[in-house]
Amino acid sequence: MTAIASAGPIDLQLQELHEGARRWTTLPTTERIGLLVAMRERTAAAAERWAAAAAQAKGLTGTPLAGEEWISGPWAVLYALNRYVQTLEDIERHGAPA
C-alpha cells in the first residue's frame, strides 16, 4: 500500500497496521511466538499502571470496582496472548492446534 499525500495521522497508522499484518503472515512460527512472548512480558510489566490509570480515569480508585479494570484490561490481554502462544506452539510441535 502506498501512502496518500493527504493522509492524516490515522490513515498513516492504519497503513502501518496493514503492512505489519502482511509482515506477520510471512514470519516463521517461532518468530511469531517470540513476538507474542515479548508482548506478554511488556503487558505484564505495565499491567499495574494500566489498571490503576483506568480505575483513576473512571473514578474507581480504592473501590471494589477497580478490580474490574484488571479483568477487562491487562488480564484479558495476557489471557489472549497465552492462548495465542499455546496455539502457535501446538502448530510448531504437531502441525495443528490442539
N, CA, C and O atoms as a GROMACS GRO file, in nm:
protein
  392
    1MET      N    1   0.085  -0.117   0.000
    1MET     CA    2   0.000   0.000   0.000
    1MET      C    3   0.090   0.123   0.000
    1MET      O    4   0.187   0.129   0.076
    2THR      N    5   0.061   0.219  -0.083
    2THR     CA    6   0.141   0.341  -0.089
    2THR      C    7   0.072   0.451  -0.011
    2THR      O    8  -0.051   0.458  -0.003
    3ALA      N    9   0.153   0.538   0.046
    3ALA     CA   10   0.100   0.649   0.126
    3ALA      C   11   0.028   0.749   0.036
    3ALA      O   12   0.072   0.776  -0.076
    4ILE      N   13  -0.080   0.801   0.085
    4ILE     CA   14  -0.155   0.904   0.014
    4ILE      C   15  -0.103   1.039   0.063
    4ILE      O   16  -0.087   1.059   0.184
    5ALA      N   17  -0.076   1.130  -0.027
    5ALA     CA   18  -0.017   1.258   0.009
    5ALA      C   19  -0.099   1.333   0.113
    5ALA      O   20  -0.042   1.402   0.198
    6SER      N   21  -0.230   1.322   0.108
    6SER     CA   22  -0.314   1.396   0.200
    6SER      C   23  -0.356   1.313   0.322
    6SER      O   24  -0.445   1.353   0.397
    7ALA      N   25  -0.294   1.200   0.341
    7ALA     CA   26  -0.332   1.112   0.451
    7ALA      C   27  -0.302   1.178   0.585
    7ALA      O   28  -0.196   1.238   0.604
    8GLY      N   29  -0.396   1.164   0.678
    8GLY     CA   30  -0.377   1.215   0.812
    8GLY      C   31  -0.312   1.110   0.901
    8GLY      O   32  -0.283   0.999   0.855
    9PRO      N   33  -0.290   1.144   1.027
    9PRO     CA   34  -0.223   1.051   1.119
    9PRO      C   35  -0.294   0.916   1.132
    9PRO      O   36  -0.227   0.812   1.137
   10ILE      N   37  -0.425   0.915   1.137
   10ILE     CA   38  -0.497   0.788   1.149
   10ILE      C   39  -0.479   0.705   1.023
   10ILE      O   40  -0.460   0.583   1.032
   11ASP      N   41  -0.485   0.768   0.908
   11ASP     CA   42  -0.466   0.695   0.782
   11ASP      C   43  -0.328   0.632   0.777
   11ASP      O   44  -0.312   0.519   0.732
   12LEU      N   45  -0.228   0.706   0.822
   12LEU     CA   46  -0.091   0.654   0.821
   12LEU      C   47  -0.075   0.539   0.920
   12LEU      O   48  -0.005   0.442   0.892
   13GLN      N   49  -0.140   0.550   1.036
   13GLN     CA   50  -0.134   0.441   1.133
   13GLN      C   51  -0.205   0.317   1.082
   13GLN      O   52  -0.158   0.205   1.104
   14LEU      N   53  -0.316   0.334   1.013
   14LEU     CA   54  -0.386   0.221   0.955
   14LEU      C   55  -0.302   0.155   0.846
   14LEU      O   56  -0.301   0.033   0.832
   15GLN      N   57  -0.232   0.236   0.769
   15GLN     CA   58  -0.143   0.183   0.667
   15GLN      C   59  -0.032   0.101   0.732
   15GLN      O   60   0.000  -0.008   0.685
   16GLU      N   61   0.027   0.154   0.839
   16GLU     CA   62   0.133   0.082   0.910
   16GLU      C   63   0.080  -0.050   0.968
   16GLU      O   64   0.148  -0.152   0.962
   17LEU      N   65  -0.040  -0.046   1.023
   17LEU     CA   66  -0.101  -0.167   1.078
   17LEU      C   67  -0.123  -0.270   0.968
   17LEU      O   68  -0.095  -0.389   0.988
   18HIS      N   69  -0.171  -0.228   0.854
   18HIS     CA   70  -0.195  -0.317   0.741
   18HIS      C   71  -0.064  -0.381   0.694
   18HIS      O   72  -0.059  -0.501   0.668
   19GLU      N   73   0.040  -0.301   0.685
   19GLU     CA   74   0.170  -0.353   0.642
   19GLU      C   75   0.227  -0.449   0.746
   19GLU      O   76   0.288  -0.550   0.711
   20GLY      N   77   0.206  -0.418   0.875
   20GLY     CA   78   0.251  -0.508   0.981
   20GLY      C   79   0.179  -0.642   0.975
   20GLY      O   80   0.240  -0.747   0.996
   21ALA      N   81   0.049  -0.638   0.947
   21ALA     CA   82  -0.028  -0.762   0.935
   21ALA      C   83   0.026  -0.847   0.820
   21ALA      O   84   0.035  -0.969   0.831
   22ARG      N   85   0.062  -0.783   0.712
   22ARG     CA   86   0.118  -0.855   0.598
   22ARG      C   87   0.252  -0.919   0.635
   22ARG      O   88   0.280  -1.033   0.599
   23ARG      N   89   0.336  -0.844   0.708
   23ARG     CA   90   0.466  -0.898   0.752
   23ARG      C   91   0.446  -1.015   0.847
   23ARG      O   92   0.518  -1.115   0.840
   24TRP      N   93   0.347  -1.004   0.936
   24TRP     CA   94   0.319  -1.109   1.034
   24TRP      C   95   0.294  -1.243   0.963
   24TRP      O   96   0.340  -1.348   1.009
   25THR      N   97   0.221  -1.239   0.852
   25THR     CA   98   0.187  -1.362   0.781
   25THR      C   99   0.308  -1.431   0.721
   25THR      O  100   0.302  -1.549   0.689
   26THR      N  101   0.417  -1.358   0.705
   26THR     CA  102   0.537  -1.418   0.645
   26THR      C  103   0.637  -1.468   0.749
   26THR      O  104   0.736  -1.533   0.714
   27LEU      N  105   0.613  -1.438   0.876
   27LEU     CA  106   0.707  -1.478   0.980
   27LEU      C  107   0.698  -1.627   1.010
   27LEU      O  108   0.589  -1.684   1.008
   28PRO      N  109   0.812  -1.690   1.038
   28PRO     CA  110   0.808  -1.829   1.084
   28PRO      C  111   0.737  -1.837   1.219
   28PRO      O  112   0.734  -1.740   1.294
   29THR      N  113   0.681  -1.951   1.248
   29THR     CA  114   0.605  -1.969   1.372
   29THR      C  115   0.689  -1.934   1.494
   29THR      O  116   0.639  -1.871   1.587
   30THR      N  117   0.815  -1.974   1.496
   30THR     CA  118   0.899  -1.947   1.614
   30THR      C  119   0.917  -1.797   1.636
   30THR      O  120   0.923  -1.752   1.751
   31GLU      N  121   0.925  -1.719   1.530
   31GLU     CA  122   0.936  -1.574   1.545
   31GLU      C  123   0.806  -1.513   1.595
   31GLU      O  124   0.807  -1.420   1.675
   32ARG      N  125   0.694  -1.565   1.549
   32ARG     CA  126   0.565  -1.518   1.598
   32ARG      C  127   0.554  -1.544   1.748
   32ARG      O  128   0.510  -1.458   1.824
   33ILE      N  129   0.594  -1.664   1.789
   33ILE     CA  130   0.590  -1.698   1.932
   33ILE      C  131   0.677  -1.601   2.010
   33ILE      O  132   0.636  -1.550   2.114
   34GLY      N  133   0.797  -1.574   1.960
   34GLY     CA  134   0.887  -1.481   2.028
   34GLY      C  135   0.827  -1.342   2.043
   34GLY      O  136   0.840  -1.280   2.149
   35LEU      N  137   0.762  -1.293   1.940
   35LEU     CA  138   0.698  -1.161   1.948
   35LEU      C  139   0.583  -1.161   2.048
   35LEU      O  140   0.566  -1.065   2.124
   36LEU      N  141   0.504  -1.266   2.049
   36LEU     CA  142   0.393  -1.274   2.144
   36LEU      C  143   0.442  -1.284   2.288
   36LEU      O  144   0.384  -1.225   2.378
   37VAL      N  145   0.550  -1.360   2.309
   37VAL     CA  146   0.608  -1.370   2.443
   37VAL      C  147   0.659  -1.233   2.488
   37VAL      O  148   0.639  -1.195   2.603
   38ALA      N  149   0.724  -1.160   2.399
   38ALA     CA  150   0.771  -1.025   2.432
   38ALA      C  151   0.654  -0.933   2.464
   38ALA      O  152   0.661  -0.853   2.558
   39MET      N  153   0.546  -0.944   2.388
   39MET     CA  154   0.426  -0.865   2.417
   39MET      C  155   0.369  -0.900   2.554
   39MET      O  156   0.325  -0.813   2.629
   40ARG      N  157   0.370  -1.030   2.586
   40ARG     CA  158   0.320  -1.074   2.715
   40ARG      C  159   0.403  -1.016   2.829
   40ARG      O  160   0.348  -0.970   2.929
   41GLU      N  161   0.534  -1.018   2.813
   41GLU     CA  162   0.622  -0.962   2.917
   41GLU      C  163   0.600  -0.812   2.935
   41GLU      O  164   0.595  -0.763   3.047
   42ARG      N  165   0.588  -0.740   2.824
   42ARG     CA  166   0.566  -0.596   2.832
   42ARG      C  167   0.429  -0.562   2.889
   42ARG      O  168   0.414  -0.466   2.965
   43THR      N  169   0.330  -0.641   2.853
   43THR     CA  170   0.197  -0.619   2.908
   43THR      C  171   0.196  -0.643   3.058
   43THR      O  172   0.139  -0.564   3.134
   44ALA      N  173   0.259  -0.752   3.101
   44ALA     CA  174   0.267  -0.782   3.245
   44ALA      C  175   0.339  -0.671   3.320
   44ALA      O  176   0.299  -0.634   3.430
   45ALA      N  177   0.444  -0.617   3.260
   45ALA     CA  178   0.520  -0.510   3.325
   45ALA      C  179   0.438  -0.382   3.340
   45ALA      O  180   0.458  -0.306   3.434
   46ALA      N  181   0.346  -0.360   3.248
   46ALA     CA  182   0.264  -0.238   3.252
   46ALA      C  183   0.127  -0.260   3.314
   46ALA      O  184   0.050  -0.164   3.328
   47ALA      N  185   0.095  -0.382   3.353
   47ALA     CA  186  -0.041  -0.416   3.398
   47ALA      C  187  -0.088  -0.332   3.515
   47ALA      O  188  -0.200  -0.281   3.514
   48GLU      N  189  -0.005  -0.317   3.616
   48GLU     CA  190  -0.048  -0.242   3.735
   48GLU      C  191  -0.076  -0.096   3.702
   48GLU      O  192  -0.177  -0.040   3.746
   49ARG      N  193   0.013  -0.035   3.623
   49ARG     CA  194  -0.008   0.105   3.584
   49ARG      C  195  -0.133   0.118   3.496
   49ARG      O  196  -0.208   0.214   3.509
   50TRP      N  197  -0.153   0.021   3.408
   50TRP     CA  198  -0.268   0.021   3.318
   50TRP      C  199  -0.398   0.016   3.398
   50TRP      O  200  -0.487   0.099   3.377
   51ALA      N  201  -0.408  -0.080   3.489
   51ALA     CA  202  -0.530  -0.095   3.567
   51ALA      C  203  -0.553   0.026   3.658
   51ALA      O  204  -0.666   0.072   3.674
   52ALA      N  205  -0.446   0.077   3.717
   52ALA     CA  206  -0.458   0.194   3.805
   52ALA      C  207  -0.504   0.316   3.727
   52ALA      O  208  -0.590   0.390   3.773
   53ALA      N  209  -0.448   0.337   3.609
   53ALA     CA  210  -0.487   0.452   3.526
   53ALA      C  211  -0.633   0.441   3.483
   53ALA      O  212  -0.706   0.540   3.481
   54ALA      N  213  -0.675   0.320   3.447
   54ALA     CA  214  -0.814   0.301   3.405
   54ALA      C  215  -0.910   0.326   3.522
   54ALA      O  216  -1.014   0.390   3.506
   55ALA      N  217  -0.872   0.274   3.640
   55ALA     CA  218  -0.957   0.294   3.758
   55ALA      C  219  -0.965   0.443   3.793
   55ALA      O  220  -1.072   0.494   3.826
   56GLN      N  221  -0.852   0.510   3.786
   56GLN     CA  222  -0.849   0.653   3.817
   56GLN      C  223  -0.935   0.732   3.718
   56GLN      O  224  -1.011   0.820   3.757
   57ALA      N  225  -0.922   0.700   3.590
   57ALA     CA  226  -0.997   0.772   3.487
   57ALA      C  227  -1.148   0.756   3.507
   57ALA      O  228  -1.226   0.844   3.469
   58LYS      N  229  -1.188   0.645   3.566
   58LYS     CA  230  -1.331   0.619   3.587
   58LYS      C  231  -1.376   0.651   3.729
   58LYS      O  232  -1.491   0.629   3.765
   59GLY      N  233  -1.284   0.704   3.810
   59GLY     CA  234  -1.319   0.738   3.947
   59GLY      C  235  -1.342   0.617   4.036
   59GLY      O  236  -1.420   0.623   4.131
   60LEU      N  237  -1.273   0.506   4.007
   60LEU     CA  238  -1.294   0.382   4.080
   60LEU      C  239  -1.180   0.348   4.176
   60LEU      O  240  -1.187   0.246   4.245
   61THR      N  241  -1.078   0.431   4.182
   61THR     CA  242  -0.962   0.402   4.267
   61THR      C  243  -1.007   0.378   4.411
   61THR      O  244  -1.084   0.456   4.467
   62GLY      N  245  -0.957   0.270   4.469
   62GLY     CA  246  -0.988   0.238   4.608
   62GLY      C  247  -1.123   0.173   4.631
   62GLY      O  248  -1.162   0.153   4.745
   63THR      N  249  -1.194   0.141   4.525
   63THR     CA  250  -1.324   0.074   4.539
   63THR      C  251  -1.312  -0.069   4.486
   63THR      O  252  -1.220  -0.100   4.411
   64PRO      N  253  -1.405  -0.155   4.526
   64PRO     CA  254  -1.403  -0.292   4.474
   64PRO      C  255  -1.416  -0.298   4.321
   64PRO      O  256  -1.370  -0.393   4.258
   65LEU      N  257  -1.478  -0.197   4.263
   65LEU     CA  258  -1.496  -0.195   4.117
   65LEU      C  259  -1.364  -0.177   4.043
   65LEU      O  260  -1.355  -0.206   3.923
   66ALA      N  261  -1.262  -0.130   4.112
   66ALA     CA  262  -1.131  -0.112   4.047
   66ALA      C  263  -1.076  -0.245   3.995
   66ALA      O  264  -1.001  -0.248   3.898
   67GLY      N  265  -1.114  -0.354   4.060
   67GLY     CA  266  -1.070  -0.486   4.015
   67GLY      C  267  -1.116  -0.521   3.876
   67GLY      O  268  -1.052  -0.598   3.805
   68GLU      N  269  -1.228  -0.464   3.837
   68GLU     CA  270  -1.278  -0.490   3.702
   68GLU      C  271  -1.183  -0.437   3.596
   68GLU      O  272  -1.179  -0.488   3.484
   69GLU      N  273  -1.106  -0.336   3.632
   69GLU     CA  274  -1.010  -0.281   3.536
   69GLU      C  275  -0.898  -0.381   3.506
   69GLU      O  276  -0.843  -0.382   3.397
   70TRP      N  277  -0.866  -0.465   3.602
   70TRP     CA  278  -0.768  -0.573   3.579
   70TRP      C  279  -0.828  -0.677   3.485
   70TRP      O  280  -0.761  -0.723   3.392
   71ILE      N  281  -0.952  -0.713   3.509
   71ILE     CA  282  -1.017  -0.820   3.432
   71ILE      C  283  -1.040  -0.779   3.287
   71ILE      O  284  -1.014  -0.856   3.195
   72SER      N  285  -1.086  -0.657   3.267
   72SER     CA  286  -1.119  -0.612   3.132
   72SER      C  287  -1.000  -0.555   3.058
   72SER      O  288  -1.008  -0.530   2.937
   73GLY      N  289  -0.889  -0.534   3.127
   73GLY     CA  290  -0.771  -0.477   3.063
   73GLY      C  291  -0.657  -0.576   3.054
   73GLY      O  292  -0.659  -0.664   2.968
   74PRO      N  293  -0.558  -0.564   3.143
   74PRO     CA  294  -0.439  -0.647   3.130
   74PRO      C  295  -0.464  -0.797   3.139
   74PRO      O  296  -0.402  -0.875   3.066
   75TRP      N  297  -0.554  -0.840   3.228
   75TRP     CA  298  -0.578  -0.983   3.240
   75TRP      C  299  -0.631  -1.040   3.109
   75TRP      O  300  -0.586  -1.146   3.064
   76ALA      N  301  -0.725  -0.971   3.046
   76ALA     CA  302  -0.783  -1.019   2.921
   76ALA      C  303  -0.677  -1.029   2.812
   76ALA      O  304  -0.674  -1.125   2.735
   77VAL      N  305  -0.590  -0.929   2.805
   77VAL     CA  306  -0.484  -0.931   2.703
   77VAL      C  307  -0.384  -1.043   2.733
   77VAL      O  308  -0.344  -1.115   2.642
   78LEU      N  309  -0.344  -1.057   2.859
   78LEU     CA  310  -0.250  -1.164   2.895
   78LEU      C  311  -0.309  -1.302   2.869
   78LEU      O  312  -0.239  -1.391   2.821
   79TYR      N  313  -0.435  -1.320   2.899
   79TYR     CA  314  -0.502  -1.447   2.873
   79TYR      C  315  -0.499  -1.478   2.722
   79TYR      O  316  -0.464  -1.588   2.682
   80ALA      N  317  -0.535  -1.379   2.641
   80ALA     CA  318  -0.534  -1.400   2.496
   80ALA      C  319  -0.394  -1.430   2.446
   80ALA      O  320  -0.376  -1.520   2.364
   81LEU      N  321  -0.294  -1.356   2.492
   81LEU     CA  322  -0.157  -1.381   2.448
   81LEU      C  323  -0.113  -1.522   2.486
   81LEU      O  324  -0.048  -1.590   2.406
   82ASN      N  325  -0.148  -1.568   2.606
   82ASN     CA  326  -0.114  -1.705   2.646
   82ASN      C  327  -0.178  -1.807   2.551
   82ASN      O  328  -0.113  -1.904   2.513
   83ARG      N  329  -0.303  -1.784   2.513
   83ARG     CA  330  -0.370  -1.877   2.422
   83ARG      C  331  -0.305  -1.874   2.284
   83ARG      O  332  -0.289  -1.980   2.222
   84TYR      N  333  -0.269  -1.756   2.234
   84TYR     CA  334  -0.204  -1.747   2.104
   84TYR      C  335  -0.070  -1.820   2.105
   84TYR      O  336  -0.038  -1.894   2.011
   85VAL      N  337   0.008  -1.800   2.211
   85VAL     CA  338   0.137  -1.868   2.222
   85VAL      C  339   0.115  -2.018   2.224
   85VAL      O  340   0.184  -2.092   2.153
   86GLN      N  341   0.020  -2.065   2.304
   86GLN     CA  342  -0.007  -2.209   2.312
   86GLN      C  343  -0.048  -2.265   2.176
   86GLN      O  344  -0.002  -2.372   2.136
   87THR      N  345  -0.133  -2.193   2.106
   87THR     CA  346  -0.177  -2.238   1.974
   87THR      C  347  -0.060  -2.249   1.877
   87THR      O  348  -0.046  -2.348   1.806
   88LEU      N  349   0.025  -2.146   1.875
   88LEU     CA  350   0.140  -2.150   1.784
   88LEU      C  351   0.240  -2.257   1.824
   88LEU      O  352   0.303  -2.318   1.738
   89GLU      N  353   0.257  -2.280   1.954
   89GLU     CA  354   0.346  -2.388   1.998
   89GLU      C  355   0.290  -2.524   1.955
   89GLU      O  356   0.366  -2.612   1.914
   90ASP      N  357   0.158  -2.542   1.965
   90ASP     CA  358   0.096  -2.666   1.917
   90ASP      C  359   0.120  -2.684   1.768
   90ASP      O  360   0.152  -2.794   1.722
   91ILE      N  361   0.104  -2.577   1.692
   91ILE     CA  362   0.126  -2.584   1.548
   91ILE      C  363   0.272  -2.619   1.520
   91ILE      O  364   0.300  -2.701   1.433
   92GLU      N  365   0.364  -2.557   1.594
   92GLU     CA  366   0.506  -2.583   1.574
   92GLU      C  367   0.539  -2.730   1.603
   92GLU      O  368   0.615  -2.793   1.529
   93ARG      N  369   0.483  -2.783   1.710
   93ARG     CA  370   0.516  -2.921   1.752
   93ARG      C  371   0.438  -3.028   1.675
   93ARG      O  372   0.494  -3.132   1.640
   94HIS      N  373   0.308  -3.002   1.649
   94HIS     CA  374   0.220  -3.107   1.598
   94HIS      C  375   0.161  -3.077   1.461
   94HIS      O  376   0.093  -3.161   1.403
   95GLY      N  377   0.187  -2.958   1.409
   95GLY     CA  378   0.135  -2.922   1.278
   95GLY      C  379  -0.005  -2.864   1.281
   95GLY      O  380  -0.056  -2.819   1.178
   96ALA      N  381  -0.068  -2.865   1.398
   96ALA     CA  382  -0.204  -2.812   1.411
   96ALA      C  383  -0.229  -2.780   1.559
   96ALA      O  384  -0.165  -2.838   1.647
   97PRO      N  385  -0.321  -2.688   1.586
   97PRO     CA  386  -0.352  -2.660   1.727
   97PRO      C  387  -0.426  -2.777   1.789
   97PRO      O  388  -0.493  -2.855   1.721
   98ALA      N  389  -0.413  -2.788   1.921
   98ALA     CA  390  -0.482  -2.897   1.993
   98ALA      C  391  -0.631  -2.874   1.991
   98ALA      O  392  -0.707  -2.953   2.046
   0.00000   0.00000   0.00000
